[in-house]
Amino acid sequence: MAAITAISALVLAEDPATSGAVVRHLFSAGFLVHEARSEDDAVRHASEATPDVVILDLLFEEGPGTAVCRRLRELPSTEDIPILALTGSHDVATKVRLLELGCDDCLVRPSEPEELFARVHALLRRRRGDRLVRRIGPLRVHLIGGDAWIGTRALDLTAGERAILSTLARAYPSVAQRAALDRLPWRAATDVSSNVTEVLVARLRQKLAAAGGGVEIRTVRRTGYRFETGETTEADA
């Protein structure tokens, strides 16, 4: 069975009254969701965490959502992130304008959650495969499948280890939040063990050390974990 790895989504809703439903639907489907509170917050998070998809729930013709779209397309670190626009307008001119701004797809509200998920998965399928590989020093991690390599050597990973590793890779060089790791969808609903994440991180540390390359997983107190490659000097553990 293929490893199940959570898809990370950044959501910016111009109308707070509508954002809750979108976020709840994504959480229920196993997405890792960051809900941006402002234009700057959305751009900062996209630049630091490079989510798999950005969802802009638009309300205004010239609002924070369209400004975010323009800014993400101007930054080298975010120019290739798929953007899905949610709009209440059936007007073709509005859809064309959003696509010209840089959105990859438009979905008219109201819509069924299943169509939202399908649109997201379609965007990810269109995205070039090499864009889904994150490099951390000599380590390469496929952000969706969780496959990983040190140089040409593939790491032998379990489903849980793949999920942890890909989440750490998405967050790099920032910290992967412990709460996000604990919510990964591969965990069984009956699994109430509080130290599963620590066990998997410990196994990953052993496998990374055995593979060589100098890539380490460091613990950040009261926050989570992050990759270090020997180029950073701060030690939090």
N, C-alpha and C positions, 0 to 999 in steps of 0.2 A: 504493500500500500504506500502511496506517495505521502511524503511528509506534509502536514497541514501547517501552513505558515500564515499568520494574520496579515491582512492588508492594512497598511496605515493610511488614514485619510485625514486631511485637514479640512475643516468646515468653517466657513465664514457666512453667517446669516445676517443680512441687513435688518431683518425684522425679528427681534428676540422671541416674539410669540410663535414663530414658525420653526425656529431652530431646534427646539426640543424634540419634535417628532423625527426629524432627519437624523439627529444624533442617536436617538433611541433605536431607530431601525438599523443603523449601522452597527451599534453595539450588539444588538440582538443577533446579528449575522456574524459576529466574531471579528469585526474590524477593530483596529486600534485607532481611536479617534481623538484628535485634538480640536477643541472648539475655540477658534480665535475670537477675541473680544474686540478687536479693532483692526484697521488696515495695517498698521505697523506690526501688531502682534502676528498677523497672518504672514506677512513677508518675512519677519524674523524667524518664525518657526519653520517655514518652508525652506529658508536658507540653511538653517542649522540641522534640521532633521530630515530634509528631503523626503517627504511622504510619497507614497506610491501614487496618490491622486489628490487633487484639490477640488473641493465642491463649493461653489459659490452660490448661495441662495439669495438671489437678487430681488430687490424691491424697487430701486430707483434707477432712472435712466443714466444718471451720472452719479453713482454712489461709491461707497468704499469697495464694493465687490469688483466693479469694472476697473477701478484704480489698482486694485491688487493684481488683476489679470495683466494689466499693462506692465506693472513693475516686475512681476515674475518672469515675463517674457524678455525683459531687458537684462536680467541677471544671468551670468553664465552657469551658476550653480542650480538655477531653477528653470531655465528656459525650456527644458524638455519634459517637465513634470506634466502629466495629463491634467487638464482642467475641464470639469463638467459644470455647466451653468444651469441652475434651476430658475425658471422664470414663469411668471403668471401670464405672460403675453403669448397669444397664438399668432401674433403678427409676424409675417415672414421677414419684414424689414428688420425687426428687432433681433431675430435669430441670426440673420446675415451679419448684422453689426457686431453681435457677440462673437461670432466666428472670426470676423475680421480683426477684432481686438486681440484674439489669441486663444479663445476658448476652443477646445477640441470637439465638444458636443454640447447640445442644449436639450433639456428635458422640461416639458411644460407641466407646471403644477395645476391641479393635484394629480399625483401619479401613484401607482401601486409600488410598495417597497421592492417587489420582485423586478420591476422594470429599472428602478434605480440601481440595484445590484447588477443587473445584466448590462447596463450602460457602462458601469465602472469596469467590469470584467472585459468588456469589448475594448475599452480604451487601453487597458493593460496589455491585451493581446496585440494591439497595433503598435505598441511601443517597442522600439528596437531592443533585441535581446541584450546587446552589449551595454545598454543604458541601465539594465537591471543588475549589473555586477558592480559592487562597491569594493574598492581597493583600500586596504588598511595596511600600509607597508607592503610586505610580501604576501599578505593574506588577501585572497579574493573571495567574496561572498555573494552568491546569487540571492537577491533580496526577496524573491518570491518562493523559489523552491528550497532555499536554505543550503544548497550545495556549497562546498567551500574547498579551497585549494591553497596550499603553501607552495609557491612556485608551480611545478607541474604535478605535485603530489596531492591527490584528493584525500580529504579527511573522511574517516569512517564515522558517521554521526547517526544517532538515533533521531526519531521525529522530534522529541522534546529538545534535544541539543540543537537541531537545525532551527527550530523556532526561536530559541534563545539567541543563537548566533546571528540570525538575520535581523532580529530586533535590535541587537547591539550595533550591527553594521548600519542600520538605518539611522540610528541616533548619532553615530560617529561624525565629528569628534566630541559631541556633547554626551551627556549622561543618559543612558536608558533607564527610565524610571522603574523602580522595583514594582510599583503597583501595576504597570503595564505588563511586566514579565509574568506577574502572578495571574493575569487575566487571559493569558494566551489560550486559544480555543482547543489545543490538543489535549489539555488537561481534562480528565474525566470528571463528570458532574459529581461523582461520589468521592473524588479525591479531596480529602480535607487536610492532608498533611501540610504543615506550615513551612517545611524545609525543602520542598521539592525543587524550588528555584536554586537554593544554595547547593544542593546535590548536583544539579545539572551544570551549574557554573563551575563547580569543582572538577567535574569530569572534562569540561571544555578546557579548563586551564591545563590539565594533564595532557590532553591531546595536542593542544597548541605547543606546549613545551617539548613534547616528544617530536613534533614535526619540525621544530627549529624555526628560525626567522625572527625571534625576538618580539613577537606580538603577545601581549599580556592582557588579561582582564583584571582591572583594578576595582576594588570596592570603594564607593563614595559614601561615606557615613550618612545614614538617615535619608539617602536619596536613591541609590541604585548602583549601576555598574557602567564602566566605560572601557573602551580599548585604549591601550597605550602601546606605542611602537618603539620606545626608546628615544623618541624625539622630544617628548614632553618631559618636564622636570618636576612638576607638582606631584606629590605622593599623598594620596588621601587615605590609603589603607594602612 
